Amino acid sequence: MLGRRKHPRYVLSETVVGKLQLRDEVSIERWGDREVVVLSPEPVKPEERLTLEVPGRSRRRVHVRVLESRPAVADGNVIRHRLRLAIEGQTGHATHAGADEP
């Protein structure tokens, strides 16, 4: 089947492990100086690093690390995942909102 591909394939010489995580809306339950607790529609593995984008008058990005992820019931019958997140750093303005405002 030569000639069917317009561009040559690119092959990495070493395997790169990564994960693409798309934006999910979360509800913030508690916001402290060092930790944030959110309800998420998806579970997340402990020790994963994420970016929480917080809307408001001045949107900001908060870099967090997952400390704990447990199933939780929300709104009477909806299964969510309660994530306990350690705040690792914050930056200024974000381009898209990814969480409810604290």
N, CA, C and O atoms as CSV, one atom per row, in Angstrom:
chain,resi,resn,atom,element,x,y,z
A,1,MET,N,N,0.818,-1.179,0.000
A,1,MET,CA,C,0.000,0.000,0.000
A,1,MET,C,C,0.860,1.240,0.000
A,1,MET,O,O,0.583,2.188,0.734
A,2,LEU,N,N,1.851,1.246,-0.775
A,2,LEU,CA,C,2.718,2.411,-0.874
A,2,LEU,C,C,1.977,3.555,-1.545
A,2,LEU,O,O,1.111,3.346,-2.395
A,3,GLY,N,N,2.331,4.755,-1.149
A,3,GLY,CA,C,1.773,5.926,-1.790
A,3,GLY,C,C,0.435,6.388,-1.235
A,3,GLY,O,O,-0.126,7.357,-1.747
A,4,ARG,N,N,-0.086,5.748,-0.230
A,4,ARG,CA,C,-1.382,6.145,0.324
A,4,ARG,C,C,-1.245,7.229,1.381
A,4,ARG,O,O,-2.209,7.949,1.642
A,5,ARG,N,N,-0.099,7.364,1.986
A,5,ARG,CA,C,0.101,8.335,3.046
A,5,ARG,C,C,0.790,9.572,2.483
A,5,ARG,O,O,1.820,9.467,1.817
A,6,LYS,N,N,0.221,10.738,2.752
A,6,LYS,CA,C,0.793,11.990,2.247
A,6,LYS,C,C,2.048,12.390,2.996
A,6,LYS,O,O,2.964,12.979,2.423
A,7,HIS,N,N,2.085,12.057,4.316
A,7,HIS,CA,C,3.213,12.452,5.145
A,7,HIS,C,C,3.829,11.213,5.783
A,7,HIS,O,O,3.115,10.266,6.112
A,8,PRO,N,N,5.147,11.210,5.962
A,8,PRO,CA,C,5.764,10.050,6.631
A,8,PRO,C,C,5.374,10.008,8.110
A,8,PRO,O,O,5.122,11.049,8.717
A,9,ARG,N,N,5.325,8.825,8.677
A,9,ARG,CA,C,5.028,8.671,10.100
A,9,ARG,C,C,6.241,9.081,10.915
A,9,ARG,O,O,7.385,8.916,10.491
A,10,TYR,N,N,5.962,9.620,12.099
A,10,TYR,CA,C,7.037,9.984,13.017
A,10,TYR,C,C,7.020,8.984,14.151
A,10,TYR,O,O,5.984,8.798,14.790
A,11,VAL,N,N,8.142,8.335,14.418
A,11,VAL,CA,C,8.240,7.347,15.476
A,11,VAL,C,C,9.246,7.839,16.505
A,11,VAL,O,O,10.376,8.189,16.164
A,12,LEU,N,N,8.822,7.864,17.786
A,12,LEU,CA,C,9.726,8.265,18.852
A,12,LEU,C,C,10.748,7.165,19.094
A,12,LEU,O,O,10.408,5.983,19.045
A,13,SER,N,N,11.987,7.539,19.352
A,13,SER,CA,C,13.016,6.543,19.621
A,13,SER,C,C,12.835,5.917,21.002
A,13,SER,O,O,13.233,4.772,21.220
A,14,GLU,N,N,12.236,6.663,21.937
A,14,GLU,CA,C,11.944,6.143,23.268
A,14,GLU,C,C,10.468,6.375,23.563
A,14,GLU,O,O,9.890,7.375,23.138
A,15,THR,N,N,9.873,5.458,24.282
A,15,THR,CA,C,8.471,5.592,24.654
A,15,THR,C,C,8.302,6.729,25.656
A,15,THR,O,O,9.086,6.864,26.596
A,16,VAL,N,N,7.286,7.533,25.449
A,16,VAL,CA,C,6.964,8.618,26.360
A,16,VAL,C,C,5.609,8.310,26.973
A,16,VAL,O,O,4.629,8.099,26.259
A,17,VAL,N,N,5.557,8.284,28.310
A,17,VAL,CA,C,4.311,8.004,29.002
A,17,VAL,C,C,3.634,9.329,29.318
A,17,VAL,O,O,4.262,10.248,29.844
A,18,GLY,N,N,2.364,9.419,28.998
A,18,GLY,CA,C,1.636,10.643,29.275
A,18,GLY,C,C,0.151,10.367,29.343
A,18,GLY,O,O,-0.309,9.265,29.045
A,19,LYS,N,N,-0.587,11.381,29.738
A,19,LYS,CA,C,-2.033,11.252,29.831
A,19,LYS,C,C,-2.643,12.578,29.432
A,19,LYS,O,O,-2.224,13.638,29.898
A,20,LEU,N,N,-3.632,12.507,28.571
A,20,LEU,CA,C,-4.374,13.696,28.192
A,20,LEU,C,C,-5.641,13.724,29.018
A,20,LEU,O,O,-6.447,12.795,28.958
A,21,GLN,N,N,-5.818,14.771,29.779
A,21,GLN,CA,C,-7.017,14.884,30.596
A,21,GLN,C,C,-7.781,16.110,30.134
A,21,GLN,O,O,-7.271,17.230,30.170
A,22,LEU,N,N,-9.008,15.883,29.700
A,22,LEU,CA,C,-9.835,16.968,29.210
A,22,LEU,C,C,-10.534,17.667,30.360
A,22,LEU,O,O,-10.631,17.130,31.463
A,23,ARG,N,N,-11.003,18.831,30.100
A,23,ARG,CA,C,-11.638,19.659,31.113
A,23,ARG,C,C,-12.928,19.029,31.619
A,23,ARG,O,O,-13.789,18.642,30.829
A,24,ASP,N,N,-13.056,18.930,32.913
A,24,ASP,CA,C,-14.280,18.496,33.578
A,24,ASP,C,C,-14.677,19.584,34.560
A,24,ASP,O,O,-13.823,20.188,35.210
A,25,GLU,N,N,-15.969,19.830,34.665
A,25,GLU,CA,C,-16.463,20.765,35.666
A,25,GLU,C,C,-16.413,20.082,37.027
A,25,GLU,O,O,-16.792,18.918,37.152
A,26,VAL,N,N,-15.957,20.783,38.022
A,26,VAL,CA,C,-15.939,20.265,39.391
A,26,VAL,C,C,-16.643,21.271,40.291
A,26,VAL,O,O,-16.751,22.452,39.963
A,27,SER,N,N,-17.115,20.783,41.424
A,27,SER,CA,C,-17.713,21.654,42.435
A,27,SER,C,C,-16.763,21.718,43.621
A,27,SER,O,O,-16.357,20.689,44.162
A,28,ILE,N,N,-16.419,22.914,44.012
A,28,ILE,CA,C,-15.502,23.086,45.137
A,28,ILE,C,C,-16.306,23.030,46.430
A,28,ILE,O,O,-17.238,23.809,46.629
A,29,GLU,N,N,-15.932,22.095,47.310
A,29,GLU,CA,C,-16.601,21.954,48.606
A,29,GLU,C,C,-15.916,22.765,49.693
A,29,GLU,O,O,-16.572,23.367,50.543
A,30,ARG,N,N,-14.598,22.775,49.657
A,30,ARG,CA,C,-13.828,23.457,50.707
A,30,ARG,C,C,-12.520,23.968,50.110
A,30,ARG,O,O,-11.877,23.277,49.320
A,31,TRP,N,N,-12.131,25.187,50.496
A,31,TRP,CA,C,-10.897,25.796,49.997
A,31,TRP,C,C,-10.110,26.301,51.200
A,31,TRP,O,O,-10.567,27.191,51.917
A,32,GLY,N,N,-8.930,25.736,51.418
A,32,GLY,CA,C,-8.087,26.178,52.513
A,32,GLY,C,C,-6.789,26.761,51.992
A,32,GLY,O,O,-6.611,26.913,50.783
A,33,ASP,N,N,-5.883,27.087,52.898
A,33,ASP,CA,C,-4.589,27.646,52.495
A,33,ASP,C,C,-3.722,26.631,51.757
A,33,ASP,O,O,-2.966,26.992,50.855
A,34,ARG,N,N,-3.834,25.355,52.142
A,34,ARG,CA,C,-2.964,24.318,51.570
A,34,ARG,C,C,-3.709,23.220,50.815
A,34,ARG,O,O,-3.098,22.452,50.072
A,35,GLU,N,N,-5.035,23.142,51.005
A,35,GLU,CA,C,-5.809,22.068,50.384
A,35,GLU,C,C,-7.118,22.580,49.797
A,35,GLU,O,O,-7.674,23.584,50.242
A,36,VAL,N,N,-7.592,21.857,48.783
A,36,VAL,CA,C,-8.893,22.102,48.178
A,36,VAL,C,C,-9.599,20.756,48.112
A,36,VAL,O,O,-8.981,19.743,47.783
A,37,VAL,N,N,-10.888,20.741,48.424
A,37,VAL,CA,C,-11.686,19.524,48.283
A,37,VAL,C,C,-12.741,19.811,47.225
A,37,VAL,O,O,-13.492,20.780,47.333
A,38,VAL,N,N,-12.794,18.953,46.189
A,38,VAL,CA,C,-13.739,19.134,45.095
A,38,VAL,C,C,-14.508,17.849,44.846
A,38,VAL,O,O,-14.058,16.762,45.210
A,39,LEU,N,N,-15.684,17.982,44.216
A,39,LEU,CA,C,-16.442,16.843,43.721
A,39,LEU,C,C,-16.258,16.811,42.213
A,39,LEU,O,O,-16.505,17.800,41.523
A,40,SER,N,N,-15.818,15.659,41.710
A,40,SER,CA,C,-15.508,15.499,40.299
A,40,SER,C,C,-16.338,14.362,39.707
A,40,SER,O,O,-16.644,13.399,40.411
A,41,PRO,N,N,-16.708,14.451,38.429
A,41,PRO,CA,C,-17.418,13.345,37.802
A,41,PRO,C,C,-16.513,12.141,37.530
A,41,PRO,O,O,-17.012,11.038,37.307
A,42,GLU,N,N,-15.208,12.334,37.546
A,42,GLU,CA,C,-14.251,11.270,37.238
A,42,GLU,C,C,-13.289,11.048,38.406
A,42,GLU,O,O,-12.916,12.004,39.087
A,43,PRO,N,N,-12.883,9.792,38.644
A,43,PRO,CA,C,-11.863,9.540,39.667
A,43,PRO,C,C,-10.487,9.942,39.149
A,43,PRO,O,O,-10.257,10.001,37.941
A,44,VAL,N,N,-9.594,10.211,40.063
A,44,VAL,CA,C,-8.217,10.563,39.707
A,44,VAL,C,C,-7.294,9.810,40.658
A,44,VAL,O,O,-7.599,9.662,41.842
A,45,LYS,N,N,-6.176,9.339,40.140
A,45,LYS,CA,C,-5.238,8.578,40.965
A,45,LYS,C,C,-4.481,9.502,41.919
A,45,LYS,O,O,-4.120,10.620,41.551
A,46,PRO,N,N,-4.243,9.034,43.145
A,46,PRO,CA,C,-3.424,9.813,44.077
A,46,PRO,C,C,-2.042,10.088,43.481
A,46,PRO,O,O,-1.495,9.270,42.742
A,47,GLU,N,N,-1.502,11.237,43.812
A,47,GLU,CA,C,-0.195,11.734,43.369
A,47,GLU,C,C,-0.220,12.329,41.962
A,47,GLU,O,O,0.798,12.855,41.512
A,48,GLU,N,N,-1.352,12.262,41.250
A,48,GLU,CA,C,-1.422,12.924,39.946
A,48,GLU,C,C,-1.397,14.421,40.162
A,48,GLU,O,O,-1.930,14.927,41.149
A,49,ARG,N,N,-0.778,15.123,39.239
A,49,ARG,CA,C,-0.727,16.581,39.288
A,49,ARG,C,C,-1.705,17.129,38.255
A,49,ARG,O,O,-1.743,16.682,37.109
A,50,LEU,N,N,-2.494,18.112,38.691
A,50,LEU,CA,C,-3.539,18.690,37.851
A,50,LEU,C,C,-3.469,20.210,37.931
A,50,LEU,O,O,-2.769,20.774,38.772
A,51,THR,N,N,-4.205,20.856,37.045
A,51,THR,CA,C,-4.368,22.299,37.109
A,51,THR,C,C,-5.846,22.586,37.270
A,51,THR,O,O,-6.660,22.167,36.447
A,52,LEU,N,N,-6.192,23.295,38.318
A,52,LEU,CA,C,-7.559,23.699,38.595
A,52,LEU,C,C,-7.694,25.142,38.130
A,52,LEU,O,O,-7.005,26.030,38.631
A,53,GLU,N,N,-8.584,25.370,37.174
A,53,GLU,CA,C,-8.792,26.729,36.669
A,53,GLU,C,C,-10.034,27.292,37.329
A,53,GLU,O,O,-11.124,26.733,37.212
A,54,VAL,N,N,-9.856,28.411,38.025
A,54,VAL,CA,C,-10.921,28.988,38.839
A,54,VAL,C,C,-11.402,30.286,38.202
A,54,VAL,O,O,-10.629,31.233,38.054
A,55,PRO,N,N,-12.705,30.331,37.816
A,55,PRO,CA,C,-13.226,31.568,37.217
A,55,PRO,C,C,-13.534,32.610,38.290
A,55,PRO,O,O,-13.523,32.315,39.485
A,56,GLY,N,N,-13.799,33.791,37.855
A,56,GLY,CA,C,-14.140,34.886,38.763
A,56,GLY,C,C,-13.716,36.190,38.119
A,56,GLY,O,O,-13.451,36.239,36.918
A,57,ARG,N,N,-13.653,37.238,38.909
A,57,ARG,CA,C,-13.214,38.527,38.366
A,57,ARG,C,C,-11.806,38.442,37.813
A,57,ARG,O,O,-11.503,39.031,36.775
A,58,SER,N,N,-10.947,37.713,38.502
A,58,SER,CA,C,-9.593,37.471,37.984
A,58,SER,C,C,-9.374,35.961,37.989
A,58,SER,O,O,-9.029,35.375,39.014
A,59,ARG,N,N,-9.577,35.349,36.839
A,59,ARG,CA,C,-9.396,33.896,36.740
A,59,ARG,C,C,-7.966,33.537,37.087
A,59,ARG,O,O,-7.026,34.281,36.806
A,60,ARG,N,N,-7.828,32.371,37.707
A,60,ARG,CA,C,-6.480,31.936,38.064
A,60,ARG,C,C,-6.355,30.432,37.892
A,60,ARG,O,O,-7.345,29.700,37.890
A,61,ARG,N,N,-5.134,30.000,37.749
A,61,ARG,CA,C,-4.809,28.579,37.671
A,61,ARG,C,C,-4.123,28.183,38.958
A,61,ARG,O,O,-3.217,28.864,39.437
A,62,VAL,N,N,-4.574,27.059,39.511
A,62,VAL,CA,C,-3.987,26.554,40.739
A,62,VAL,C,C,-3.429,25.173,40.436
A,62,VAL,O,O,-4.163,24.279,40.015
A,63,HIS,N,N,-2.130,24.998,40.651
A,63,HIS,CA,C,-1.489,23.705,40.432
A,63,HIS,C,C,-1.671,22.877,41.695
A,63,HIS,O,O,-1.321,23.306,42.795
A,64,VAL,N,N,-2.233,21.669,41.515
A,64,VAL,CA,C,-2.564,20.824,42.656
A,64,VAL,C,C,-2.049,19.409,42.445
A,64,VAL,O,O,-1.761,18.990,41.324
A,65,ARG,N,N,-1.942,18.685,43.555
A,65,ARG,CA,C,-1.563,17.267,43.542
A,65,ARG,C,C,-2.657,16.513,44.291
A,65,ARG,O,O,-3.091,16.940,45.361
A,66,VAL,N,N,-3.099,15.396,43.729
A,66,VAL,CA,C,-4.184,14.622,44.328
A,66,VAL,C,C,-3.654,13.871,45.542
A,66,VAL,O,O,-2.722,13.073,45.440
A,67,LEU,N,N,-4.264,14.140,46.692
A,67,LEU,CA,C,-3.906,13.439,47.923
A,67,LEU,C,C,-4.800,12.226,48.133
A,67,LEU,O,O,-4.355,11.191,48.628
A,68,GLU,N,N,-6.080,12.366,47.747
A,68,GLU,CA,C,-7.050,11.313,48.025
A,68,GLU,C,C,-8.204,11.430,47.030
A,68,GLU,O,O,-8.608,12.534,46.666
A,69,SER,N,N,-8.727,10.292,46.598
A,69,SER,CA,C,-9.878,10.239,45.703
A,69,SER,C,C,-10.810,9.145,46.204
A,69,SER,O,O,-10.433,7.974,46.244
A,70,ARG,N,N,-12.052,9.533,46.595
A,70,ARG,CA,C,-13.015,8.562,47.129
A,70,ARG,C,C,-14.370,8.776,46.472
A,70,ARG,O,O,-14.740,9.912,46.175
A,71,PRO,N,N,-15.115,7.701,46.242
A,71,PRO,CA,C,-16.470,7.864,45.710
A,71,PRO,C,C,-17.368,8.569,46.729
A,71,PRO,O,O,-17.207,8.406,47.939
A,72,ALA,N,N,-18.313,9.351,46.213
A,72,ALA,CA,C,-19.249,10.071,47.078
A,72,ALA,C,C,-20.581,10.190,46.348
A,72,ALA,O,O,-20.622,10.238,45.119
A,73,VAL,N,N,-21.665,10.237,47.109
A,73,VAL,CA,C,-22.992,10.422,46.524
A,73,VAL,C,C,-23.335,11.902,46.602
A,73,VAL,O,O,-23.215,12.526,47.656
A,74,ALA,N,N,-23.766,12.459,45.463
A,74,ALA,CA,C,-24.150,13.870,45.413
A,74,ALA,C,C,-25.575,13.971,44.866
A,74,ALA,O,O,-25.989,13.132,44.066
A,75,ASP,N,N,-26.309,14.963,45.280
A,75,ASP,CA,C,-27.680,15.193,44.819
A,75,ASP,C,C,-28.568,13.968,45.006
A,75,ASP,O,O,-29.459,13.721,44.194
A,76,GLY,N,N,-28.337,13.205,46.058
A,76,GLY,CA,C,-29.200,12.086,46.390
A,76,GLY,C,C,-28.889,10.766,45.719
A,76,GLY,O,O,-29.004,9.721,46.359
A,77,ASN,N,N,-28.497,10.770,44.444
A,77,ASN,CA,C,-28.268,9.498,43.769
A,77,ASN,C,C,-27.187,9.535,42.690
A,77,ASN,O,O,-27.051,8.571,41.937
A,78,VAL,N,N,-26.433,10.593,42.595
A,78,VAL,CA,C,-25.391,10.713,41.578
A,78,VAL,C,C,-24.037,10.386,42.205
A,78,VAL,O,O,-23.657,10.968,43.221
A,79,ILE,N,N,-23.319,9.457,41.595
A,79,ILE,CA,C,-21.987,9.110,42.096
A,79,ILE,C,C,-20.975,10.120,41.565
A,79,ILE,O,O,-20.866,10.324,40.356
A,80,ARG,N,N,-20.249,10.740,42.463
A,80,ARG,CA,C,-19.152,11.662,42.152
A,80,ARG,C,C,-17.913,11.137,42.856
A,80,ARG,O,O,-17.954,10.107,43.529
A,81,HIS,N,N,-16.829,11.845,42.696
A,81,HIS,CA,C,-15.581,11.464,43.353
A,81,HIS,C,C,-15.072,12.672,44.116
A,81,HIS,O,O,-14.824,13.731,43.539
A,82,ARG,N,N,-14.919,12.498,45.423
A,82,ARG,CA,C,-14.417,13.578,46.267
A,82,ARG,C,C,-12.902,13.527,46.210
A,82,ARG,O,O,-12.283,12.544,46.620
A,83,LEU,N,N,-12.310,14.603,45.695
A,83,LEU,CA,C,-10.858,14.696,45.561
A,83,LEU,C,C,-10.321,15.673,46.588
A,83,LEU,O,O,-10.792,16.807,46.685
A,84,ARG,N,N,-9.343,15.235,47.349
A,84,ARG,CA,C,-8.628,16.119,48.273
A,84,ARG,C,C,-7.327,16.483,47.580
A,84,ARG,O,O,-6.512,15.610,47.279
A,85,LEU,N,N,-7.133,17.760,47.330
A,85,LEU,CA,C,-6.014,18.254,46.526
A,85,LEU,C,C,-5.089,19.142,47.349
A,85,LEU,O,O,-5.549,20.015,48.085
A,86,ALA,N,N,-3.795,18.917,47.222
A,86,ALA,CA,C,-2.805,19.789,47.868
A,86,ALA,C,C,-2.451,20.904,46.888
A,86,ALA,O,O,-2.124,20.642,45.731
A,87,ILE,N,N,-2.517,22.135,47.355
A,87,ILE,CA,C,-2.154,23.277,46.515
A,87,ILE,C,C,-0.640,23.355,46.425
A,87,ILE,O,O,0.052,23.406,47.442
A,88,GLU,N,N,-0.129,23.364,45.189
A,88,GLU,CA,C,1.321,23.421,44.983
A,88,GLU,C,C,1.775,24.756,44.423
A,88,GLU,O,O,2.958,25.088,44.498
A,89,GLY,N,N,0.869,25.513,43.871
A,89,GLY,CA,C,1.237,26.817,43.342
A,89,GLY,C,C,0.073,27.433,42.596
A,89,GLY,O,O,-0.865,26.737,42.206
A,90,GLN,N,N,0.135,28.743,42.398
A,90,GLN,CA,C,-0.914,29.445,41.673
A,90,GLN,C,C,-0.283,30.364,40.649
A,90,GLN,O,O,0.808,30.899,40.850
A,91,THR,N,N,-0.994,30.537,39.544
A,91,THR,CA,C,-0.559,31.499,38.539
A,91,THR,C,C,-1.709,32.452,38.274
A,91,THR,O,O,-2.814,32.271,38.787
A,92,GLY,N,N,-1.444,33.456,37.479
A,92,GLY,CA,C,-2.434,34.481,37.191
A,92,GLY,C,C,-3.589,34.010,36.352
A,92,GLY,O,O,-4.214,32.994,36.655
A,93,HIS,N,N,-3.870,34.729,35.317
A,93,HIS,CA,C,-5.069,34.533,34.519
A,93,HIS,C,C,-5.036,33.229,33.728
A,93,HIS,O,O,-3.997,32.820,33.209
A,94,ALA,N,N,-6.203,32.587,33.651
A,94,ALA,CA,C,-6.397,31.375,32.861
A,94,ALA,C,C,-7.242,31.719,31.650
A,94,ALA,O,O,-7.924,32.744,31.637
A,95,THR,N,N,-7.200,30.869,30.629
A,95,THR,CA,C,-7.958,31.125,29.417
A,95,THR,C,C,-9.351,30.519,29.452
A,95,THR,O,O,-10.270,31.061,28.836
A,96,HIS,N,N,-9.532,29.396,30.166
A,96,HIS,CA,C,-10.837,28.727,30.242
A,96,HIS,C,C,-11.113,28.365,31.684
A,96,HIS,O,O,-10.198,28.037,32.438
A,97,ALA,N,N,-12.372,28.426,32.062
A,97,ALA,CA,C,-12.754,28.069,33.438
A,97,ALA,C,C,-12.947,26.566,33.533
A,97,ALA,O,O,-13.499,25.944,32.626
A,98,GLY,N,N,-12.480,25.972,34.660
A,98,GLY,CA,C,-12.634,24.538,34.839
A,98,GLY,C,C,-13.195,24.166,36.186
A,98,GLY,O,O,-13.167,22.995,36.563
A,99,ALA,N,N,-13.708,25.140,36.928
A,99,ALA,CA,C,-14.240,24.831,38.246
A,99,ALA,C,C,-15.202,25.922,38.667
A,99,ALA,O,O,-15.210,27.011,38.092
A,100,ASP,N,N,-15.999,25.633,39.656
A,100,ASP,CA,C,-16.867,26.650,40.230
A,100,ASP,C,C,-16.025,27.545,41.130
A,100,ASP,O,O,-15.042,27.101,41.724
A,101,GLU,N,N,-16.414,28.786,41.223
A,101,GLU,CA,C,-15.669,29.746,42.036
A,101,GLU,C,C,-15.803,29.433,43.507
A,101,GLU,O,O,-16.902,29.133,43.973
A,102,PRO,N,N,-14.682,29.494,44.272
A,102,PRO,CA,C,-14.749,29.226,45.713
A,102,PRO,C,C,-15.457,30.345,46.449
A,102,PRO,O,O,-15.604,30.285,47.669
